[in-house]
């Protein structure tokens, strides 16, 4: 079997999916997202807080990676990263981003486009201290995305940082930054087995949020 044949044989949208009536949605998108996220958690969706963050580099080339949603409030969708990492440097050059959530078990996607705003440094420090030890050690080791020529060098650096952290439990990576994505558009996508997908887009205007249905 060729790769093409294998892919064509895989089922698509074969599971039971929830209904979605766009006529009953709230006036702003964060409330609907919070509802969908809670439903995904209740349905046992695997890692429903995982999202793809898409950025562009200085040359305008796109980049994407999966991160964890840290919070959701009136300022937007929150995530954290090092300000000196590749994505941190990209955000400093161009703060406009896209977020994508995919809850396969429910046939749902959410797409967010907006602009990142760094949080207050104290918020970032508190977030760093709340992270698991392994995450703090990896961040303190730094050099994310730099070329690694020897795995033994990584092991030595992690061991050194682990010892430092044991001696200084309150140690914080100053580059650790929480960002909020202030949304400009938010699209909610509910799959349908007959491909009559429901797509609802919220679009920010000078007068608040406008809602519009999109063709599948």
N, C-alpha and C positions, 0 to 999 in steps of 0.2 A: 504494500500500500504506500502510495506517495504521500508526502506531507499535505499536498492539496486535498487528496482523497480523504485523509484522516480528518482534516479540518472540516471538510464538507459533511462528514458523517457525524460530527458532534452536535448534540441537541442544543437548540437556542430557545430561550424563553419558554421552556417546557414545564416550569414549576407553577404552583398556585401563587397568585400575586394579589395584593390588596387592591381595593378600588380607590379611586381618587376623583373626587368631584370638585373641580376648580371653582364652582359657584359658591362654595362654602368656606373659602380660605380667608385667613385674617388679612388685614389691610397692609401689613408689612412682612417682609420675608423671614426675619429671624424667628418670629413666632411659629411660622409654618415649619421652618427647619428644626426647631426644638421639638415640635410634635413628631416629625418624621424620625428624628434621631432617637427619641424615646421609644417609638414603635419598633425601630430597628433593634434596639437593645432588648426590648421585651420579646422580640421574635427570635432572639439568639443569633443575630447576624454576627459573623466573626469580625472582630475589631472594627466596629462601625465608626469609630473615631479616626480611622486612618483616611488620609486624603492625599491627593496628588497636588503638589505645589509647582506651578509652572512660572518660569521667569524668562527673561532674555538677558544675554550678556552684552558687553559693550559693542559688539559687532552686530547686534540684533538677532543673533542665533538663539533659538529656543532651547530651554533646558527644563527638565522635570524630574521630580523625585517624590517619594512617599514620606509624609510626616504624620504626626499625631496632632489632632485638634486639642488645644489646651483649654479653651474657654469660648464662650459665646455670650456677648452682651450687647448693649446698645451701640458700642463702638465697632462691633463686627466680630469676625472669626479670628481667633488668636492661635498663633503657633510660636515656637521658640527655635532659635538656631544661634550659631556663633556669627557675630558681625564680621569676622575675618575669614569665614569660610567662603567657598565659591559663591553660594547663594547669598550670603551676607554682602559680599562685594557687589553682586549683581543688583541687589535691592538698593544699595547706596547709589548706584548709577541710574537705575530705573525702578522706582518703587511700585510700578503697576504690575499686577500678578493675576493669575487665575488659580482657583481651587476646584478640584473635582472630587466628589464623593461617589462611590459606586457600591450600592447595597444589592449584590447579585441575587441573594435569596429572595428579595422582594421585587426585583426588576425595577429598581429605582436608582436614579442618578440626580445629583444636585451639582450645578455649575455656578461658581461665584467668580465675578470679575470685579476688581477694585484696586485700591491703592493701599500700600502698607504704611503704617505709622508706628514707629518704635514706642514702646511703653516707657513709663517712668523707670529710671534705673533701679529704684527700690523694688518695683514689681518684678523686674528681671532677676534681681538678687534673691528674692523670696522664692521665685519659681525654681531657680537653680538649686537652692538648698532643699527643696521638696522633691527633687529628682532622685531616682534610685542611685545607689553608690556607683554602680558600673557606668551609668550615664555621666555622672559627675567626673569620674576618673577619665573617661574618654575625652570629655570636653577640656579638662585641665591639661591633658596631654597635648592638645592643639594639633596643628598641622593637617587639619582635615582636608582631604582631596590632594595633598601633596604627594609626589611620587615616593613610594616605599620600595627600597631596594633589598631590604633584608627583614624578614618577619622577626628575627631575634631582636632587632632594634626596637620594634614595636613592643615586644614583651618587656624589654628593659625599661622603656619609657613608662609603660603602664605600672610596672613594679615600683619605680621611683615615685610616681604620682600617688600610688596607693599608700606608700609610706608617709608621704607628705600629708595626705588627707587624714591619716590616722593620728598624726601629731597635731593637725590643725583642722578639726571637724567643721569649722565655720568657713573654710577656704572657699572662695567664690571665683569663678572665671569671669573677669571683667568684660570679656567679649560676649558672654551669654546675653542674648537679647530676646525679649518677647516682642512680637509684632502683632498688631491688629490690622486686619484687612477690612477697610471701610468699603462696603459694597457699592458698586454702581449698577450692576445687573445681577440677578439671581434667577436661575432657571431650575424648575422642578420637572423631572422627567419620569413618568410612570409608564412602564412597558405594557404592551398588550400582545397576547399571542397572535392575533390577527394583524399585527403591525398598525393598529389604530392607536398608537401611543398618544398619551396626553402630555402635552408640553405647555407649561405655564411659566411665563417670564415676568419677573418684577423688574421695572426699570425706574431708576431714580430720576426725578425731574425737579425743577425749581419749586414745584407745588406739592412735592411728596412722591409717593410711589404710585406708578401706574402699572396695571396688570394687563397682560395680553396673551392670548392663546397663539401657539405657533403650529404650523403644519408639521406632521410627524417627519 
